[in-house]
Amino acid sequence: MKVIQLHQKEKELIQLAVQNNRQAQHQLYTNFSPKMLSVCRQYIKDVHHAEDVMITAFMKVFTNIKKFEHKGSFEGWIRRIMVNECIDYIRVKKNNFNHQNIEETVLPNDFSEEQDFSTEDIQLLIDNLPEGCKMVFNLYVIEGYKHNEIAKMLKINEGTSKSQLAHARKLLQEQINKLKNSQNGTK
C-alpha cells in the first residue's frame, strides 16, 4: 500500500506544481535535488557549477512541468532535462568538444569489474577524462544511451561517439593500472 500512496503523493505534488504551487515545487525540489546534483556532478567536475546547472535545469522542469505526460517516471523525465542542461553548459563552456577520432582503439576490460575502488575514486578517474570522452562515457555507460542517440545529442558522428567511448575506456584502464601499481608498491 505504501508504494501506491507514495506514487499518489508524487502525482498530487506534480499537479500542484503545474498550478505554480510553490510548496509543491519546493517539495519536488527537495525530493529530487540530491539525485539530480549527482547526475550533474557526473558531467561537471566543479560542484558549484554542477549546482548552478542543476538549479537552471530545475527552472526548466518547473517551466515545462505541464508537458510531463505521466507515461514514464517523473524522475526519469527530470534526469533527462538535467543531462541535456549539462550538455548545453559544457557546449557553451567549451564552445566545441575536443573529440578525437580514434577508430582503431581496442576496448580494454571494463573497469566496473574492479572491486578495490570507492565510488569517489571512480568519479575522480572519470573527472580526469577529456571533456568529450567523459561526456560520451557518461551518456553511454551511466545513462544508457545508444551511440546513435549520443551522436544526435552532441551533434557528432556515430563513429566519433564509439571512438570516444573506446578512448575513455582505454584512459580509465590506464589510470586504474597506475593506481593498482601504486597501491601494490610497483612502478
C-alpha positions in Angstrom: 0.0 0.0 0.0 2.8 2.5 0.7 4.1 2.3 -2.8 0.7 3.4 -4.1 0.5 6.1 -1.6 4.0 7.4 -2.4 3.2 7.3 -6.1 -0.1 9.1 -5.5 1.6 11.7 -3.4 4.1 12.4 -6.1 1.3 12.7 -8.7 -0.5 15.2 -6.4 2.7 17.2 -6.0 3.1 17.3 -9.7 -0.5 18.5 -10.2 0.0 21.2 -7.6 3.3 22.2 -9.2 1.6 22.6 -12.6 -0.6 25.2 -10.8 2.5 27.0 -9.7 2.1 26.0 -6.1 5.5 27.0 -4.5 5.3 24.5 -1.7 4.7 21.6 -4.1 7.6 22.8 -6.2 9.8 23.1 -3.2 8.9 19.6 -2.1 9.7 18.1 -5.5 13.0 20.0 -5.5 13.8 18.6 -2.0 12.9 15.1 -3.1 14.9 15.1 -6.3 17.7 17.6 -5.9 20.3 15.2 -4.2 20.0 12.6 -7.0 20.0 15.3 -9.7 23.0 17.0 -8.3 24.7 13.6 -8.5 23.7 13.4 -12.2 25.1 16.9 -12.9 28.2 16.1 -11.0 28.9 13.2 -13.3 29.3 15.6 -16.2 30.6 18.7 -14.5 33.7 18.5 -12.3 33.2 21.6 -10.2 30.4 21.0 -7.7 29.5 24.7 -7.7 29.0 24.8 -11.4 27.1 21.5 -11.2 24.8 23.1 -8.6 24.2 26.1 -10.9 23.4 23.8 -13.8 21.0 21.7 -11.6 19.2 24.9 -10.5 18.9 26.1 -14.0 17.6 22.7 -15.0 15.0 22.7 -12.2 13.8 26.0 -13.5 13.2 24.3 -16.9 11.5 21.4 -15.0 9.0 23.8 -13.4 8.6 25.8 -16.5 7.8 22.7 -18.6 6.1 20.6 -15.9 2.8 20.9 -17.8 4.4 18.9 -20.6 5.0 15.8 -18.4 2.6 13.2 -19.6 2.9 10.6 -16.8 3.9 8.0 -19.4 7.3 7.3 -17.7 8.8 8.0 -14.4 8.9 11.6 -13.3 12.4 11.1 -12.0 13.5 9.9 -15.5 11.9 12.9 -17.1 13.8 15.3 -14.7 17.0 13.3 -15.2 16.8 13.8 -19.0 16.4 17.6 -18.5 19.4 17.5 -16.2 21.6 15.7 -18.7 20.5 18.0 -21.5 21.3 21.0 -19.4 24.7 19.6 -18.6 25.4 19.1 -22.3 24.3 22.7 -23.0 26.5 24.0 -20.2 29.6 22.1 -21.5 28.9 23.0 -25.1 28.8 26.7 -24.2 31.8 26.4 -21.8 34.0 24.6 -24.3 32.3 26.0 -27.4 33.2 22.8 -29.1 34.1 19.3 -27.7 37.6 18.1 -28.2 36.7 15.0 -30.0 39.5 12.7 -31.1 38.8 10.2 -33.8 40.4 7.1 -32.5 38.7 4.4 -34.7 41.3 1.7 -34.1 41.4 1.8 -30.3 40.8 -1.6 -28.8 38.3 -1.7 -25.9 40.1 -2.7 -22.7 38.4 -4.7 -19.9 35.5 -2.8 -18.3 36.7 -1.0 -15.2 33.5 -1.8 -13.4 34.9 -5.2 -12.6 37.3 -3.5 -10.2 36.4 -4.1 -6.5 39.2 -2.1 -4.8 37.9 1.4 -5.7 35.3 3.5 -4.0 32.6 5.5 -5.8 34.7 8.6 -5.1 37.8 7.0 -6.6 35.9 6.1 -9.8 34.3 9.6 -10.0 37.8 11.1 -9.8 39.0 8.8 -12.6 36.1 9.8 -14.7 36.7 13.5 -13.9 40.2 13.2 -15.3 39.0 12.2 -18.7 39.0 14.8 -21.5 35.6 16.5 -21.7 34.5 14.8 -25.0 35.4 11.3 -23.7 33.8 12.0 -20.3 30.5 13.2 -21.9 30.2 10.1 -24.2 31.3 7.8 -21.4 28.6 9.1 -19.0 25.9 9.1 -21.7 26.7 5.6 -22.8 27.7 3.8 -19.6 25.8 5.6 -16.9 22.7 7.0 -18.7 22.4 4.0 -21.1 22.0 6.0 -24.4 23.0 4.3 -27.6 25.7 5.7 -29.9 23.2 6.9 -32.5 21.3 8.8 -29.7 24.6 10.3 -28.3 25.6 11.4 -31.8 22.3 13.3 -32.3 22.6 14.9 -28.8 26.2 16.0 -29.2 25.9 16.7 -32.9 28.8 14.3 -33.8 29.1 11.2 -36.0 28.1 7.9 -34.5 31.7 6.6 -35.2 33.1 9.5 -33.2 30.9 8.5 -30.3 32.1 5.0 -30.5 35.8 6.1 -30.7 35.3 8.5 -27.7 33.9 5.7 -25.6 36.8 3.4 -26.6 39.3 6.1 -25.8 37.6 6.8 -22.5 37.8 3.1 -21.5 41.4 3.0 -22.5 42.3 6.0 -20.4 40.3 4.7 -17.5 42.1 1.3 -17.7 45.5 3.1 -17.8 44.5 5.1 -14.7 43.3 2.0 -12.9 46.5 0.2 -13.7 48.6 3.1 -12.4 46.5 3.2 -9.1 46.8 -0.6 -8.7 50.6 -0.4 -9.2 51.0 2.5 -6.7 48.9 0.5 -4.2 51.0 -2.6 -4.7 54.2 -0.6 -4.4 55.3 -1.3 -8.0 56.2 1.2 -10.7 
